[in-house]
Amino acid sequence: MTSLRIYQQDEPEAPHTTTENPDDIGRLLAQQGVRFEQWPTRELSADASPEEVLEVYREKVEGLKADNGFTTADVISLSADNPNKESLRKKFLDEHTHSEDEVRFFVRGQGLFYLHFGEEVYAVLCEKNDLISVPHGTRHWFDMGPEPEFTAIRLFTNPEGWVAEFTGEDIASRLPRYERLAGAAQ
């Protein structure tokens, strides 16, 4: 189930706010400039091609492109049998920023975004039908878990796609990982 936990960065074991209510999640994230919505999804197989996924959501993707100036959309899909799953997970686990908004719409599975605002960290477990747009310059990281199972549409303004600038901070290693938080949300 989609959830939000808010931690004080110096108290990473106990969130001071926890909710699974999508309206509350959207409201709390909006206060930080983060867009969060839930869209209807359609059933797609785990092996649906990127072209099939983009075609099914063409109208929504084109609307986001027109409204926000995105030029590129692609699909990332990972399953537990991916031989590179450990290196792919590690790539996203350190705190970083982007020079553009990071937009993901989950059409299958789930993943955990951590958003660092001042002294707080928002842990947002996104699942099928969740759209999240993390504003450019926001310190964050993403945990897909040790056995990833998700498909997400990504949108970019930079035709080269995802480019991260790592902060060098170790905060990501101090907060509970996907294994603990995703299990607690189910």
C-alpha positions as CSV (number, residue, x, y, z in Angstrom):
1,M,0.0,0.0,0.0
2,T,1.2,3.5,-0.8
3,S,2.6,5.2,2.3
4,L,4.5,8.2,3.6
5,R,6.7,8.3,6.6
6,I,8.4,11.5,7.8
7,Y,11.6,11.2,9.8
8,Q,13.7,13.8,11.6
9,Q,17.1,13.2,10.0
10,D,18.7,12.8,13.5
11,E,16.1,10.2,14.6
12,P,16.0,7.8,11.7
13,E,14.4,4.9,13.5
14,A,11.1,6.5,14.4
15,P,9.0,8.5,12.0
16,H,7.0,11.3,13.5
17,T,4.3,11.1,10.8
18,T,3.0,8.1,9.0
19,T,0.0,7.9,6.6
20,E,-1.4,5.6,4.0
21,N,-4.1,8.1,3.0
22,P,-3.5,9.2,-0.6
23,D,-5.1,12.6,0.0
24,D,-2.8,13.2,3.1
25,I,0.2,12.0,1.2
26,G,-0.6,14.4,-1.7
27,R,-1.2,17.3,0.7
28,L,2.0,16.7,2.8
29,L,4.2,16.3,-0.4
30,A,2.6,19.4,-2.0
31,Q,3.7,21.5,1.0
32,Q,7.3,20.6,-0.2
33,G,6.6,21.3,-3.8
34,V,6.3,17.6,-4.8
35,R,3.5,16.5,-7.1
36,F,1.8,13.3,-6.1
37,E,-1.3,11.8,-7.8
38,Q,-2.9,8.5,-8.3
39,W,-4.0,7.6,-11.8
40,P,-6.1,4.7,-13.0
41,T,-3.9,1.9,-14.3
42,R,-4.5,-0.8,-16.9
43,E,-3.4,-4.4,-16.6
44,L,-0.1,-5.0,-18.3
45,S,2.1,-8.1,-18.2
46,A,5.5,-7.8,-16.5
47,D,7.1,-8.4,-19.9
48,A,5.1,-5.7,-21.8
49,S,7.4,-3.8,-24.1
50,P,8.2,-0.2,-23.4
51,E,6.3,0.7,-26.6
52,E,3.2,-1.1,-25.3
53,V,3.4,0.7,-22.0
54,L,3.8,4.1,-23.5
55,E,1.0,3.5,-25.9
56,V,-1.4,2.5,-23.1
57,Y,-0.6,5.7,-21.3
58,R,0.0,7.9,-24.3
59,E,-2.7,10.4,-23.5
60,K,-1.5,10.9,-19.9
61,V,2.1,11.1,-21.0
62,E,1.4,13.6,-23.7
63,G,-0.6,15.7,-21.2
64,L,2.4,15.8,-18.9
65,K,4.8,16.7,-21.7
66,A,2.6,19.5,-22.8
67,D,2.0,20.9,-19.3
68,N,5.5,20.6,-18.1
69,G,7.8,20.9,-21.1
70,F,9.1,17.3,-21.0
71,T,10.6,16.2,-24.3
72,T,11.3,12.5,-23.6
73,A,9.4,9.6,-22.0
74,D,10.7,6.1,-21.5
75,V,10.0,3.0,-19.5
76,I,12.1,1.3,-16.9
77,S,11.2,-2.2,-15.9
78,L,13.0,-4.4,-13.4
79,S,12.3,-7.8,-12.1
80,A,13.9,-10.0,-9.4
81,D,15.6,-12.2,-12.1
82,N,17.6,-9.3,-13.5
83,P,21.3,-10.2,-13.2
84,N,22.2,-6.6,-12.7
85,K,19.7,-5.9,-10.0
86,E,22.3,-5.3,-7.2
87,S,24.3,-2.8,-9.2
88,L,21.2,-1.0,-10.4
89,R,19.9,-0.8,-6.8
90,K,23.2,0.6,-5.6
91,K,23.2,3.2,-8.4
92,F,20.2,5.0,-6.9
93,L,20.8,4.4,-3.1
94,D,23.0,7.5,-2.5
95,E,21.6,10.9,-2.0
96,H,21.6,13.0,-5.1
97,T,19.9,15.9,-7.0
98,H,19.0,16.5,-10.6
99,S,18.9,19.6,-12.7
100,E,15.4,18.7,-13.8
101,D,12.3,17.3,-12.2
102,E,12.3,13.5,-11.6
103,V,8.9,12.2,-12.7
104,R,7.8,8.6,-12.3
105,F,4.5,6.9,-12.9
106,F,4.3,3.3,-11.6
107,V,2.4,1.0,-13.8
108,R,3.5,-2.2,-12.0
109,G,5.1,-3.0,-8.7
110,Q,6.6,-0.5,-6.2
111,G,9.7,1.5,-5.2
112,L,10.6,3.8,-2.3
113,F,11.6,7.4,-2.8
114,Y,13.4,9.3,0.0
115,L,13.1,13.1,-0.2
116,H,15.4,15.2,2.1
117,F,14.0,18.6,3.1
118,G,16.0,20.5,5.7
119,E,16.1,18.4,8.8
120,E,13.4,15.9,7.6
121,V,13.3,12.9,5.3
122,Y,10.1,11.9,3.6
123,A,10.0,8.2,2.7
124,V,7.3,7.7,0.0
125,L,6.5,4.1,-0.9
126,C,5.1,4.4,-4.5
127,E,3.1,1.6,-6.0
128,K,1.1,0.8,-9.1
129,N,-0.9,3.9,-10.1
130,D,1.2,6.5,-8.2
131,L,2.7,9.5,-10.0
132,I,5.5,11.4,-8.2
133,S,7.3,14.4,-9.5
134,V,10.4,15.4,-7.4
135,P,11.4,19.0,-8.1
136,H,14.8,19.7,-9.6
137,G,17.4,20.3,-6.9
138,T,15.6,18.2,-4.3
139,R,18.0,16.0,-2.4
140,H,16.7,12.4,-2.7
141,W,17.4,8.7,-3.3
142,F,15.5,5.7,-4.5
143,D,15.4,2.2,-3.2
144,M,13.9,-0.6,-5.4
145,G,14.7,-3.3,-2.8
146,P,16.8,-6.4,-3.2
147,E,14.2,-8.2,-5.4
148,P,12.9,-5.4,-7.6
149,E,9.5,-5.8,-9.3
150,F,8.3,-2.6,-11.0
151,T,7.6,-0.9,-14.2
152,A,7.6,2.9,-14.4
153,I,7.2,5.6,-17.0
154,R,9.9,8.3,-16.7
155,L,9.7,11.8,-18.2
156,F,12.6,14.1,-18.9
157,T,13.3,17.6,-20.2
158,N,16.9,16.6,-21.0
159,P,17.0,14.3,-24.0
160,E,20.0,12.4,-22.5
161,G,17.7,11.4,-19.6
162,W,18.6,10.8,-16.0
163,V,21.7,12.6,-14.8
164,A,22.5,12.6,-11.0
165,E,24.7,14.9,-9.0
166,F,25.6,13.1,-5.8
167,T,25.8,15.1,-2.5
168,G,28.4,13.0,-0.8
169,E,26.2,12.9,2.3
170,D,25.7,9.5,4.1
171,I,22.1,10.2,5.3
172,A,20.8,7.4,3.0
173,S,22.7,4.8,4.9
174,R,21.1,5.9,8.2
175,L,17.5,5.5,7.3
176,P,15.6,2.2,7.2
177,R,15.8,0.5,3.8
178,Y,13.1,-0.8,1.5
179,E,13.1,-4.2,3.1
180,R,11.9,-2.8,6.4
181,L,9.6,-0.1,5.2
182,A,7.9,-1.9,2.3
183,G,7.3,-4.9,4.5
184,A,5.7,-2.7,7.2
185,A,3.3,-1.1,4.6
186,Q,1.8,-4.4,3.5
